[in-house]
C-alpha cells in the first residue's frame, strides 16, 4: 500500500506545525540565514529502512530547494551506521526539519524491522503476518506502509473496508448467525467472525462465514480448529502472539497471524542526522 502523496503531505505538515510552532527559535538565532551545508542521515543499528519518503517530504516542506539524495530503498535491510540519505542546502531548513524527519524514520523503520523479525520467524510455513488497527492516531497510513516494508500484510485499513465481527458485536447481535444474517443483507464484503471457542467455530461455519479469527486459543485448540474447518474458511490466529511462540502458532496450520505489537509496541530504530 503506497501512501498517497496528499496523505503524506498532510501528516508531515501536522508534524511540523506541532514541532516548529511559531518558529525555530534556536536555529533562527544561531544559524545565518544564508548558511548552506550538507548532512548525512544515518541508521545507527541493523534493521529495515522505512520512512524515507516522509524524510524527503519533511525537508521539502521547509525548503523546496533542498537537494535530497536517497541512498537506499524503502524496505532495504541495512547494517550498523548506514548512511541512508544525504541533504544539501539551507542549514537552517536542515536543522529545523531534523527532529521531525528522524522521528518518522526511526518510528517507521522500527515497525518494518519488527515486522521482518516476525516474517522471518514463520518462514517456510506459508503463513502471512498481518497488522491490526492498533496504530498511532493519525499515522495509520504510514505505519501500515511500514508493515509492508517489513514483509507483512495489511489487515483492513479502517472500519469501512472490511468486516470483523468481534465479541461485543456478538453480544449486541445476540448470536453469530444473527450477526452474519444482518451483514449479508447490508454488505457484499467478506465476513470474518472472532471466535474464542471451538463451539463458536462450529457456529461460524454453519453461518457460512468467509473467515474466522481464532482469538487467544491454545495451540491444541488452534490445531483442532484447523481440522474442524478443513479449508472452508480462512483462519486467522490472534492474541498473545510473540516472537517466542509465533512459529508454533504458524505450524498449527492457520492461514494468517495478526500481531498488534507490530505497530503498538515496535521500538524506534536509532537514527541520526549529522552535518558534514
Buried (B, 14 or more C-beta within 10 A) or exposed (E): EEBEEEBBBEBBEEBBEEBBEEEBEEBEEEBEEEEBBBBBBBBBBEBBBBBBBBBBBBBBBBBEEBEBEBBBEBBBBBEEEBBBBBBBBBBBBBBBBBBBBBBBBBBBBBBBBBBBBBBEBBEEBEBBBBBBBBBEEEBBBBBBBBBBBBBBBBBBBEEEEBBBBEEEBBEEBEEBBEBBBBBEEEEEEEBBBBBBEBEBBBBBBEBEBBBBBBBEBEEEBBBBBBEBBEEEBBBBBBBEBEEEEBBEBBBBBBBBBBBBBBBBEBEBBBBBBEEE
